[in-house]
C-alpha cells in the first residue's frame, strides 16, 4: 500500500522546528540589535570623551598659537591604537595640528564638518568644537576603527551554534511525541484517499483508540456511513440544479443582449435615416416634375447621390459598431505607411469638407512612418474624425490634421475652429449615440456613433484617443496616439556573385495546399525568380539549408513540422538570419501574429493571399525585419 511520506508527521516536526526556529531567531535578532546598539553607543561616547579631552588640553595651544604644543597633545593618541588619525583645526577652518598612526597616514579633511559623529564603512569619525569662555576656538577631528563587522560575525557565529543545537533538540523531541498522533491520523488519511478514488463509502478506519484521537476515528467512520446514504441523492439533485441554472442563465443573457441591441438600434435608426431620405424624396420629385430641365436634373442627382453616401456611411458605422460589440469584428493587421492612410481618409472626406467651404491643412512628418495595423480601419478612424470636425464647424472654417512622432508613438491631432465641446461633455463624446450638439437647428447631427467607432478602432490597434476643447465656441481637438514600427536598417546581404542580381530572388515556398503553392510558384518563376516548392516541414528545412533563400513563404499548418518550428530551424542555419520569413496562414488573430513574430517571422499574411501582397513584399528592397520580443 502506498503511503504518503509522513505528511502529518513531517508537518508536526516542521511545526515544532519552525516554532523553535522563529522564537530563537526573534530572540537572537533582538539581542544582536541591542548589542550592536550598545557597542555603537560605547564607541561614540568613548571617542567623544577622547575628543573632549584633546579639546581641553589644546585650548591654551590654540589661544597662544602654539602649534608644537598642540602636535604634542595629539601625539599622546599613539597609546590608543584604535585611533587612526586626528587633527586640530583653527577657528578659521585651517588645520592647526595633525596626527596619524604609523603607516595609516592619510589625508585629513580640508575643513572640519559640523560637531557630531559619522560612521564611514568600518571607521568612526568624530568632530568636536574647542570652546573657551563661550568662544569657539577650533575643532578636534578623530578617526578610529569601528569593529562592528567583526563583532557582528562573532556574535552571529555564537547565535548560529546555539540555534542549530536548539533545532536538533526540537527535532528529536517532536519526532518522539508525534507517533501517538500520526499513526491513527495516517489510517484516517489512507481510508479517505480510498474513498475519494473508489467512491466506496463502506470503508472504515480500523482500531479502537482512546482519547481525542479515538473519538476522531469513530466520528470519521460514522460520517462515512452517513455520507454513503446521502451521496447518491445529493449528486443527482446537484446535477439537475446545475443544468437548470445554466439553461436559465443562458436564456436571461440572450434576452438582455437582444433587448439592449433592439433598443439601441431602433432608438436612433428610425429617426436619423429620415434626414437623408427627405432630400432623396425631393430629388425624385424634381426629376418627375422638371425632367426636361438638365440643370435641375443634375442638381437633384447630386443631392440624392450625396445623401445616399451619407445614408450608406451611417449604416456602415452602425454595422461596424455592432460587430465590435458582438465580438465579430476582425481587423487585418499589417505594415502600413502613414501617408497612405491619410490619403485614403482624404479621398473619403475631401468632397464633404469642400462642400462646407472649409480650409484643410495637413502636416505630416518628412520621413516615412510605419504603423502595425489595418490600413482600411486606420483610414476610417481619420475620416471619422475629419468628418466630425467638418460637421461641427461653421461654413468657411479651418480643419487641420497634424502628425508627429514621440519616441515609439505616433501622435495625430485633428483640430477645428468650430462650435467646441463643453467641459462636462469631454468625457462622454465617445459614448454610443452621444452628440456634441443635438439641437434641432443642426441638420447633420448623424447617429452619434462616429466618435464611438473611432475610439473602438483605435483601441483595437493598441492606441488611445482623447478629446480636447477650450469650451463652447473655441473649437475642438482629438489626439490619437498609436504605436509605430521602429525598425533597424537591414544589413547588406552577403550573396555569391552568381546570385547578385537586381531583380530576381531565391524564394522558398512551403505549403501542403499543392494547387495554391504550385500556382504561386509558377507566377514567381515567370517573373525570373528562382523558386523551390516543398509540401512539408522537414523538406522545407532541408531545402533552406541547401538553397539559402532570400525569401521564405511558409504555411503554419505544415505536416510533420509546424511553420513555427520550421521558422526557428531556418533561423538557426548559417544563412538563416538573412532570410525574410513570411507566415502564410488562415489564422489572423493578434495572438497568432504574436506567435509568428516570436518564432522569427518578419511578416504575417492571412489566407487567401493575393499575389499583389507577395509582389509588394518582394518589391520592398529595404526590407526591415520586425523586432521580435
Protein Blocks (a to p, Z undefined) as FASTA:
>chain_A
ZZdehklmmmmmmmmmmmmmmmmmmmmmmmmmmmmmmmmmmmmmmmmmmmmmmmmmmmmm
mmnopaklmmmmmmmmmmmmklmbdcdddfkopafbdcdehjlpccddfbdcdeddddeh
jaccddddddeehiafbdcddddddfkkmmmmmmmmmmmmmmmmmmmmmmmmmmmmmmmm
mmmmmmmmmmmmmmmmnopakbccedjdehjklmmmmmmmmmmmmmmmmmmmmmmmmmmm
mmmmmmmmmmmmmmmmmmmmmmmmmmmmmmmmmmmmmmmmmmmmmmmmmmmlmklmmmmm
mmmmmmmmmmmmmmmmmmmmmmmmnopaccddddddfklmmmmmmmmmmmmmmmnopacd
ddddfbdcdddddfklmmmmmmmmmmmmmmmpcehiacddddddehjaccdddddfbebp
afklmmmmmpghiafblcfklmklonolmmmmmmmmmmmnopacddddebehiapadddd
dddddddddddddddfklmcfkbccdddddfblklmmmmmmmmmmnopacdddfbfklmm
mmmmmnopabdcddfkbghiafklmmmmmmmpmklmmpccddddfbfcfklmmmmmmnop
abdcdddddfklmmmmmmmmkbccdddZZ
